[in-house]
Amino acid sequence: MSIIVHPDQASDFAQIASLLTDKQKVSLVTARGVQVELPQGLRQVLDAAAQALLGGREVIVGTKDTYVTTQQAADYLGVSRPTMVRILDLGELPCERPGSHRRIKLADLADYQQKAASRRASLDRLLETSDELAAHDGGFVATR
């Protein structure tokens, strides 16, 4: 299921998000008056979803074995759909092809995002080290 906040719902989502981040207990109350306290894990999930929605991002609700479209996967990673298709065509991310459409497992997408973040962090550290070495050598970089 894919969710987007419509502008007329933004204030309701903002109020809910502030309640979820508050340190006090949060409960659901049914129309019949039944009250159930939200467990911490569910509050964290709802808070993350509310924050993403308020930030204008689409939220995909599903288990890790849920399959998403290439557009949903692209939105999840923050890339264009053609870039997502290129990632799939290069075999960097597994997908299934029921018919002519590609479907990506949410668990694989989350793993890919985590590995990409790790690669970016490693590259940032490498660039920092390179800058430090260049500064130490008087700004000159040794080449062959």
C-alpha positions, -999 to 999 in steps of 0.1 A, spaced: 0 0 0 13 34 -9 4 66 10 7 103 2 -5 131 25 -29 155 8 -24 192 17 -58 193 36 -46 165 59 -12 181 67 -22 197 100 -37 164 112 -5 145 104 16 172 121 -5 169 152 -3 131 152 35 133 146 40 156 176 20 132 198 41 103 186 74 120 194 62 132 228 76 112 257 42 106 272 22 75 266 0 74 235 -32 54 233 -58 46 207 -94 49 217 -122 32 197 -157 46 191 -169 22 218 -144 36 243 -119 7 243 -84 22 250 -51 5 240 -17 20 246 6 20 216 37 -1 221 70 17 216 79 -2 184 46 8 168 50 44 179 84 44 162 70 30 129 41 55 129 64 84 138 88 75 110 59 73 85 43 105 97 77 124 94 82 111 59 47 120 48 50 155 63 83 158 44 64 152 12 77 117 7 56 87 -3 54 59 23 52 23 14 36 1 40 44 -36 37 64 -64 51 99 -71 38 86 -98 15 64 -71 -2 72 -64 -39 72 -28 -52 72 -13 -87 103 3 -103 88 37 -96 81 29 -60 117 16 -57 131 47 -73 111 69 -49 124 48 -20 160 53 -31 155 89 -41 166 83 -77 148 86 -111 130 57 -126 155 54 -155 183 52 -129 164 25 -110 160 5 -143 197 9 -150 205 -5 -115 183 -35 -122 197 -40 -157 232 -40 -143 222 -67 -118 231 -46 -88 197 -53 -73 176 -85 -79 141 -82 -93 114 -104 -107 97 -100 -140 60 -111 -139 53 -104 -176 69 -72 -189 71 -54 -155 99 -55 -129 91 -60 -93 116 -55 -65 114 -71 -31 113 -45 -3 139 -65 17 163 -64 -12 157 -27 -17 164 -20 20 196 -40 18 207 -22 -13 201 12 3 221 2 34 250 -10 13 249 21 -8 250 43 24 280 22 36 298 27 2 291 65 4 305 67 39 336 48 29 341 70 -1 337 101 21 363 88 45 387 81 15 381 116 2 388 131 36 420 111 39 430 123 4 424 159 13 444 155 45 473 140 26 472 167 0 472 194 27 501 177 44 521 175 12 517 212 6 487 207 -17 506 185 -42 494 151 -50 520 126 -61 512 110 -95 531 85 -117 
